[in-house]
Amino acid sequence: MFIDKMRKQDILEIAAIEEISHTIPHSTVTLAEWAAENYLSYTARNSVGEIIGYLQASYIFNSCEILNIAITPHQQKQGIGSKLMQTLINACKALQIEEIFLEVAEHNLSALQLYQKFNFIKVGERKNYYLNKVTNLRENALVMRASIF
Ligand SMILES: CC(C)(COP(=O)(O)OP(=O)(O)OC[C@H]1O[C@@H](n2cnc3c(N)ncnc32)[C@H](O)[C@@H]1OP(=O)(O)O)[C@@H](O)C(=O)NCCC(=O)NCCS
């Protein structure tokens, strides 16, 4: 497995993973926007070069925000999300970024496990922020933050 900077031509492959891994997938237009050069966006590829996961983040001055992360379902829980997170953290350090924010649905246990591993802590809550298209129920978002040292 290896990690690369995301490119615009990766978007169709990413959109296919987005559809199967998220209950609320982002549109192809949004995914493409977040793949631009001025974002901190990465792909994880298997040994034959297929995309198996990705992370997209934006930054301004000393602050970064994770916009999207997903691993193809049959490759989850193998450390790929952690490798993408570590890549982002290393990039943030190089840019002297001091903090990372993200939003996560409060019942997304696998994402919460990943974020807690990287020392994210809850700093806020947005009530009824997400509409889950599978259950048609609204869900709170947790706002989380990690300091970069
Ligand atoms: C969230 C997600 C990106 C995690 O990626 P991943 O590659 O499975 O994560 P890792 O394998 O690096 O696991 C990170 C830690 O979380 C734990 N973890 C991951 N999924 C878990 C689960 N379902 N149950 C319990 N623990 C879990 C791992 O055990 C690991 O901890 P450890 O290193 O101490 O053992 C992945 O589950 C995913 O793509 N989910 C769907 C999309 C999504 O919800 N994205 C987040 C939106 S905010």
The ligand as a Gaussian input file, in Angstrom:
#p B3LYP/6-31G(d) Opt

LIG

0 1
 C      -13.587000       5.664000       9.550000
 C      -12.653000       4.912000       8.613000
 C      -12.055000       5.924000       7.619000
 C      -11.523000       4.272000       9.430000
 O      -10.542000       3.760000       8.522000
 P       -9.763000       2.381000       8.819000
 O       -8.760000       2.176000       7.768000
 O      -10.767000       1.319000       9.030000
 O       -9.055000       2.767000      10.194000
 P       -7.827000       1.995000      10.884000
 O       -7.779000       0.589000      10.414000
 O       -6.605000       2.828000      10.713000
 O       -8.298000       2.003000      12.392000
 C       -8.008000       3.064000      13.285000
 C       -8.357000       2.619000      14.691000
 O       -9.777000       2.537000      14.829000
 C      -10.170000       1.220000      15.176000
 N      -11.373000       0.894000      14.411000
 C      -11.587000       1.141000      13.106000
 N      -12.806000       0.683000      12.749000
 C      -13.348000       0.142000      13.868000
 C      -14.590000      -0.488000      14.150000
 N      -15.526000      -0.685000      13.202000
 N      -14.811000      -0.923000      15.415000
 C      -13.879000      -0.750000      16.383000
 N      -12.676000      -0.154000      16.177000
 C      -12.422000       0.291000      14.936000
 C       -9.024000       0.325000      14.783000
 O       -8.979000      -0.836000      15.564000
 C       -7.815000       1.228000      14.988000
 O       -7.374000       1.245000      16.329000
 P       -5.969000       0.514000      16.724000
 O       -4.944000       1.005000      15.753000
 O       -5.754000       0.987000      18.123000
 O       -6.245000      -0.938000      16.580000
 C      -13.409000       3.786000       7.856000
 O      -14.090000       2.990000       8.795000
 C      -14.406000       4.283000       6.820000
 O      -14.054000       4.515000       5.660000
 N      -15.684000       4.456000       7.226000
 C      -16.731000       4.914000       6.284000
 C      -16.574000       6.373000       5.928000
 C      -16.619000       7.243000       7.173000
 O      -17.438000       7.053000       8.050000
 N      -15.730000       8.252000       7.218000
 C      -15.645000       9.179000       8.337000
 C      -16.555000      10.316000       8.161000
 S      -16.381000      11.497000       9.483000

